[in-house]
Amino acid sequence: MATLPGPANSERGTSPLGQGASERFDLAVVGAGIVGLGCALAAARRGKRVVVIDRDAQANGASVRNFGFITVTGQAAGQMWSLARRSALLWAELADQASIPVLHRGMALAVRRPESVAVLEAFLKTDMADGCELLGPAQLATARPELAGAGHLAALKSPHELRVESRQAIPRMAEWLEQAHGVTFRRLTTVLGVETGKVLTTAGVIEADAIVVCPGDDLTSLFPDRLAANGVTRCKLQMLRLASPGFTLAGGVMSDLGLVRYSGYADLPEAAALKARLEKEQAGHLANGVHLIVVQSADGSLVVGDSHHYGATPDPFSHQGVDDLILDEYAAVFGGRAPPVVERWVGTYAYAKACDVVIDDPAPGVRLVTVTTGAGASVGLALGEDVISDLL
């Protein structure tokens, strides 16, 4: 259990709470990313009085630096696929209630190698392929004309995905939680310590019957020993925004590289032959963790990525060579040169090789929760439901 700092620390900062003052809630959530907001939503819907505490003035982490692509098909079998399927339904409900635009739905994973077709055919025999279908070249040209002419042998069509603009959707979700459910937000407030029933912050003590700590990729501030015990480190990714290509995507797009990246495909025996071929043909892509996701924004621009590099403190810079690998795969999938790059950014998220989610109980009435793969947007809402159902 974390020990609260002494009185000198508890007096730091200015706040309406005042020195030594406290407020009491049914639930305190530390961290206003998608997992924290998912927990807040689940508790608020149960009629609980909720406070969300975050050190930043607005969403600034992984939850707004991603694709906003709630991805179901391809998630790891079992817990992750189930969480993603439920989260997609929760996102659709939330989007309607909170007036969050859903920009497009579904996904086409287009492939250009026979080994990839074999993986897709094997995937279609699993329970996770519910609602999906395999399109041949002619069907793909009709359903997704933007992908015609690139030599694709087939494409997996999934109806489950949906796309929101994360940098708008996450702030809007927080605003709606405050307005519609009375959730209290304490921004620009750093949490110094957590123990049963108490959160000590730079703005004073907040008391709560239950506490959920959602640290994202902050691995050192709260319960670092628990995170280290789960082998959690950080993953850096490079993201691009391209100018409008002059066509409208009917849904997200992925490619062969995704079949060795997403566990729902990569764990199938048939993926071994594909990986061996890719290691010969696209070794640089694999070495930099590059796979392709392409989604579209309301202004027609495309969000394209990404790459994966791991370390306790990844460097904060974009590297042109990595961007070139991403753009190379875009050109192969769409059969032409990519539109101009109009924006670049770097994201990071918590990563653990041995698990996809960490849920720990460092003290009675306290949960430590983080998604340790790049699927926070895809599973966060259902994960929040599960955590709150267990805790409250």
Helices and strands as residue ranges (DSSP letters): H 7-10, E 22-30, H 34-44, E 50-53, G 62-64, E 69-70, H 79-98, E 104-111, H 114-123, G 127-129, E 133-135, H 137-143, G 145-147, E 154-163, H 166-181, E 184-186, E 191-195, E 198-201, E 204-213, H 224-229, E 233-242, E 252-254, G 256-260, H 263-266, H 271-281, H 283-287, E 293-296, E 302-305, E 309-311, H 320-334, E 341-351, E 357-363, E 366-371, H 376-391
